[in-house]
């Protein structure tokens, strides 16, 4: 891939080196970009009455946290390395995500203009790298920042837990109908609260959690009212017109060094290798999905330890008992597993094409071994045991 997009922040500078796997800035002036060659290009439109924008709508159900990070152009390695899904520009409650029956991602990406160099920049070599080419990835990264996109972007994550299993199919069908309206060509306004098929259920039937992140467009929720699916879809439909009035930089454009002829000529006889992180990105996506299951297992263990008498061993042949000493031991084991992930990311960063060698316990199997809630006397029902949770597939190498 010639160009890569990453979320913009004020610390990113034109011509700066960049590590696309860890999404970290590197050498400040890796290439020399002449300012007079750095020009904006406005999005084109065939209708003079409408603003010059390129607008991309997306609304779909997602099955894993890594799907969300991919849509946000955030490397999953960042989340695994930092041991959290709550990053400076995005807040994802992975426990809510894992506990929900349906997760929907709604996004609108608006590009008003693309500003990038019109000439190939001059690569700037450092003597320290010329004398030791192995230092190149640490100093320069694998890409450099060659431009920026200006406009706006909004992402909404809707997590729905169905409390009454008899309406599960109804909830899924109605959710899909609502999501389709964002991209439909009919005149139905997304989020029209008078519509008979609006996403509304009586209290106690479903539990909905909505998180929204955006840049550009100004205050899309000026009253700071609690988000609903209807209000999110309505805001998403209006977003392009709001971005027309209040645009901002949303993405940085990365270009790989091996797409720069000056670098290629310089590196021809120096044994410099540009990291190819495509395989490492896929591995880190699987790692993130497995990582959040381990995190959920730890949360479940904490709940069990708070009230062991409310739980019983699962039906798994290797079920974990509710003995407090056993629970403490299992908690420590899971914490040890979680510590391995950062080391794995570091190894992939050093050698993205190497075959990773590590031993991580399967989080899904671990979940099936955890104790489950006793049946509640008032209903005869128990909370869904870990063995029945819809969990992401295990790691495959």
N, C-alpha and C positions, 0 to 999 in steps of 0.2 A: 504494500500500500504506500503510495507516494506521500499522501498527506494524512495527518491524524489531528483530531480535534480534542482539546482538553478544556475543562472549565477555566474561565479567565479569572485572574485576581490581579490586584494592583501591583504585585511584586514581579509580574512577568514582563520582561523587556524584549524588545525586538532585537534579534540577532543572538539571543542568549541560548546557550546549550541546554539540553533538557533530557532527563531520563523518563521515557514514556511509560516504563513499567511501574516505577515507584512514584511517577508524576512529581518529580523533584527538579527544580532548576539547577543548572550546573554553571559552567564558566560563563561569565557575564557577556563578554564579547567573543563568542566562538566564531562568528562570521561578521564581516563588515558590510552592513546594509546602508547604502547611500540614501539619505532622507529624501532626496528629490526623486528617487525611484519608488518610494513608498506611497502609493496612490490608492484612494478608495474607488471601488467599483460598485455602483448602485444596482440593486436587483431590478430586473426589467419587468415591465407589465405591458400588456396590449391595450389596457383600458386607461386612458388619461385621467379619468375621474377617480381612480383608485390609487392609493399610495404604492410606490415602488417597493414591493416586498415579496420575498419568497416565504411562504407559510407552509409548514408541515404539521399535520395533525396526526396523533396516534392515540388510540385507546384500545386496550386489550387486557385480558386476564393473564397474569404471570404466575409461574409455579415456583420460582426460586428467587432468593435475594440477588443472585448474580445477574438475573434478567434485569432487575431494577438498576443495578450499577452499570450494566452495559448501556441501557437507555440514557443514563445520565453522563455517559462518556467518562466515568470514573473507573480507574483500574481497580479491580477487586483486591489486588495486592496491597493497596493503600489501607483498606479496611482491615485486612488480616494483620498487616504489620503494626497498625495502631491499636489492634485488639478492640475495635469498636465499629459499629455501623452508623454512629452519630458523628459526622464530620462537620467541619466549619460551615459548609454551604449546603448540607443536606442532613436531615434528621429522620432516620428510619428506625422504628421500634421493631427489632427482629423478633422479639418474643410475641408481640401482637401478630406479626406476619406469620410466624410458624403456627400460632394457635388458631388462626382464622381459616374458615372453609374456602373463602375466595379472596383473592387479592387482585385489584385492578389498577393498572397504571395509565394515567391520562397525561398527555404531554402536548404542548404546542411550541414549536420552534419557529421563530420569526427572524428573518435576516433582512435588514434594511440595506446594509452595505458590507462588502468584503474589502478590507484594506490589506494589501500585501505588496511585497516588492515586485516590481515589473522587470527587474534584471536579476540575473543569478548573482548572489552575493559572493564576495571573496572570502575564502576560508582563511582563518588566521592561525597558523601553527605555533605551538609553544615548544621551546627548546627541551623542556623537561620530558615532553612526549616523544620528541624526535630521538632522544637518547634512550627512552624506555617506552616503546609503543604499548606495552601492556597496561599503562596508566590511562590510556585514552578513554575507556568507558567511564571511569571514575571522575575524570576531569571534564570531559565533553558531553557525556551521555550518548544517546543514539540518534538524537534529532537536534534541530535548532528551531527557534521560534521565527517563522517567516511572515506572519501576518495575524490579523484579528478579524473576527466577525462582530458586527454591531447590530443590535436589534433587541430581542428579548426571548426568554424561554421560561416556561412554567411547567412544573411537574407535580402531579398530585397522585398520592398513593392511597387507595381506598381498601381497607381490610375489613371484611365482613365475616362475622362469626354467627352461624345459624343456631339459635338456642332451641328451636323447635324443629326436629329433624323432618317432620311431616311436610314442611314447606321448603325444603332444601331445593328441589327442582324449580319451584316457583321463583325463589330468590335468584337462582342462577339465570333463569330465562329473562327475568325482568332486568337484572343487572346488565346482561348482554344487550338488551334492547336499548337501555339508557346509553351504554357506551357507543353503540352504533350511531347515535344521533349526532355526535360531535363531527362525524365525517360524512353524514348523509346529505343528499342534495335536495331533500324536501324542505318544506317551510316550517317544520316543527322546531321550535326554539328549545335548545338544550336547557334542562332545568326548569321548564315551565311548570310551576307548582299547581296549575289548574288541570293539568293533563291527568287523565284517569290512570295512566300507567306510570305515573311518577313513582320514584323508588321510596315508598312509604309503607311501613308496617306498624302494627300495634306494638306498644311497649312490651318488652319481654320476649319478643319473637326473634329479633336479631340484635346484634351489637356491632356498631360500625365505628371504626377509627380512621380518621382522615388526616394526612399530613400533606402540606402544600409548601413547595419551595419555588421561588421565581426570582428572576432578575430582569430589569426593564419593565416598562408598563406602569411605573409609579405604584401608587397604593391601590391594588386591585381589591382589597378588602378593608376599606377605610374605617369601618365600624368595628373591625376586629371581632366580628361575630363568629361563632362556631361554624366550621365548614360542614356542609351537607353535600351529598352527591349532586343534588340539583344546583346548589350555588356554585360548586366547583365547575360543573359543565357550563353553566352560564358565564362564569368568569373566563373560562377557556375560550368560549365562542367570541367574547368581546376583546380578547387579549390583543389580537393584531392591531385593532384601532387604537388601543391604549399605548402600544409600543410605538405607533407612529408619532405620538405626542411625547413619549418619554423613553427613547431608546438608550441603550448602554452597551458596552462591550460584553459579550457573552462567552465567546470561545477564543482560544488561541490556536493558531494553525501551526502544526509542527511539520517539518520536512526532514526526512532522513538524510544523513550526511552523504550516503552513497548515491543520492540523486543530485549531488552537487559536483560538477565536472572538475572544479578546482580542487576539491578535496580528493576526488578519485585520482587525479594526476599526482597530487602530493603523496598519497598513501600507497601508490603503486609498488614501491620498492621498500616499504617500511614495515610490512607485516602487521598493519593495523587492522583489527577486526571490529566491525560495527555489530553490536549485539542485535540479534533478531529475537524479539520478545513475543512473537505470535504464539508459539507453543507454550511459553511460560504464562501468557495471559489466560490460555484455556485451562491450564493446570491450576492457576490461582483462582479461577472461577469455581472450579470443583472444590478447591480448598475452602473458599469462603462459604459455600453451601454446607459443607461438612462442619466447618467451624461454628456456624450459628446453631447447628443441631447440638454440638457439644455445649454451647453456651446455654441452650434451653435445658439440656439435661442437668446442668449445674443449678439452674433456677428451680427445676422440679425437685432436685435433691434438697435444696434449701427449704422449700415448702414442706417436704416430708420430715426433715429434721425438726421443724418448728412444731409439728404435731404428728409424731410417728403412729399414735394409736388410731389415727383416722385413715391409715393406709394398710394394705395387705400385699403380700408378694404377688407378682404377676404370674401368668400361666407359663412363662418361659422356663425351659428346663434348667437354665442357669440363673434363675430369678434371684435378685438381691433382697435380703431380708430387711426387716425394719429395726433390727438391732442397732442401737445408736453408734456403737463402735464400728460396725460394718459400714454404716452411712458415712461416717467421718472418713473412713479409709477410701470409700468410693469417691467422695468429694475431692480428696487430695489427688487421687489418680486422674480425675478429669482435669483438675488444675494443671497437673503435669502435662497432660496431652495438649492443652491449650498453649502452653509455653513453647511447644515444638514448632508451632505454625510460623512464628516470626523468624525462626532459624531457617525454616524451609524457604520462605520468601527471600531471605538473604542469599541462600545457596542458588536459587533460580536467577537472582539478579547477577550473581557472579558468573554463572554458567547456564544461560537460558536454554541451550541446546543439549546439555548433558542429561543423562538419565538420572533423575533424582532418586536417592536411596534414603528412605526413611521408613519408620515403623509407626504408623498412627492407628490406634484402635478405632474400629468402625463405630461411628456415633449412633447409627441407626440401630445396630444390634445392642448397643449399650442402652438406648432408650427403651427397647423392648424388655430389658431386664429390670427396669426400675419398678418399685412398688406402685400400686394403683390405689385410688380412693376406694374406700368401702362403699357399698350401696347405701344411699341415703334413705333412712326409714320413712321419710314423708313421701318419696316418689318411687323408691325401689330402683332408682337409677344411679349410675356412677359416672363420674367424669370420664371422657374418652381416654382410655389407657394409651400409653406411648406406643404400644404395639399396633394401634390402629391409626396412628397419625400419618398423614400424607407427608412423607419426608423426601428430600432430594436423593437421587442415586448416590451410591458411594463413590469414592475416588477410583479412577481407572487410569492406569498408565500403560 
